[in-house]
């Protein structure tokens, strides 16, 4: 409520924010979470909370009048279509040279992502978070994060037999024939539920292609895990459709937080001011970076250091498709949850998820999202004339990612006698090099903050999300974001609360 005083305010309800809220509440601290997106707890007129990937409607996109699907074309035809402007679940945020996809709503990215829950190889951890004690992470915080998120592996015997993973088995065959290891990737999807979907005994979600605009069943998003536990403590409240616009020191101590209340077409319908003793920035890499860069530049938080806005990367994301021969059909029905990847990180700098293309028709296509060791890092800066925050990423900076992905797919194509698809990202365009699903950095650990996420320059302000991670995790990032948040909040509760 306007004028309230809260001990701890968390900006955002994604991985970092949910971990902070749960652990603070368990330590006896009252927590208020502010989330610009919707609650996603009420079905629409079709009885479903979320719309299907193949039939995007008003629920699909964050304040857009036309969809902006990651795969923009099919067989040369554009697939985007008009939708009513609404505070939908997926934000395709255009940041100059890159479109950054993000989840909007209570649960953040967990609402829209593939649920792939990957712990980086121990040998690669030093490059991910160089100042963090790896023993502690691998002995304590990664296991804690995996348990909290409900991570598990697909049943390998079921994988071998089920129609909806034919695309993955084809992906594995091609990888192995070219000499690359295929590794199973853990996920937060409830695999027993998916077995029942495939058997036709429960309503279909992943097997019906639900993913990008939400899963109506089966996926354990944060709403089912950390946030459910946090609410059960009775000490956590959440305000959806509220957007934090300012944080500044309050005269009597703590911080004044200004919050816009918005409606479902994105208009501001009210403004509230609260005072918080501690503020946790968990608005995601882009959200946290944009807030901090603007608050520093406009004088609300002038003592933030010069590392604010720096060290941003795209986790080296690049997509591509391959056209298979007719004997390598990938299946009409494809589970929307990927379950395996091709590991060429050490030799070629690429880890490629074998991804579904759940179109409902046989495409003879194999589709991949590669995570690569792209060294390029961008920076956010404040534009005083527009009042906006900009990112200086350039599309050409994806060139190293493409070269790394090619170490896998050129070899597979030459072994199989196949070619790249050129119809998925435009006409005659092979690489999906215009986007990322994995924004990371902008308030990097031990640079913009101390080694536990305490922002330099202000006592009681913390960063606890993907903004802490310097641009790359070598695998899909949310387990690392969660584990780092578990590590940092434990220290903060022990020493600062
Ligand atoms: P996250 O982005 O989750 O949460 C931030 C929250 O803050 C959002 O809910 C946002 O609305 C809110 N917010 C922002 N600004 C605000 C403000 N000013 N006021 C109030 N609220 C504000 N990762 C992975 O490991 N495996 C996978 O399979 C995938 N797949 C995938 C698919 C797609 C389509 C996407 C978009 C992303 C993925 N990811 C993924 C990435 C993963 O989802 C992402 O890394 C995490 O969600 C990031 O967690 P954070 O806690 O940093 O922020």
Boltz pocket constraint, residues with backbone or C-beta under 6 A from the ligand:
constraints:
  - pocket:
      binder: B
      contacts: [[A, 11], [A, 12], [A, 13], [A, 14], [A, 15], [A, 16], [A, 17], [A, 34], [A, 35], [A, 36], [A, 37], [A, 101], [A, 102], [A, 103], [A, 104], [A, 105], [A, 106], [A, 107], [A, 108], [A, 109], [A, 110], [A, 112], [A, 113], [A, 114], [A, 115], [A, 116], [A, 117], [A, 118], [A, 212], [A, 242], [A, 243], [A, 244], [A, 245], [A, 282], [A, 283], [A, 284], [A, 285], [A, 287], [A, 288], [A, 291], [A, 436], [A, 437], [A, 438], [A, 439], [A, 464], [A, 465], [A, 466], [A, 467], [A, 476], [A, 477], [A, 478], [A, 479], [A, 481]]
      max_distance: 6.0
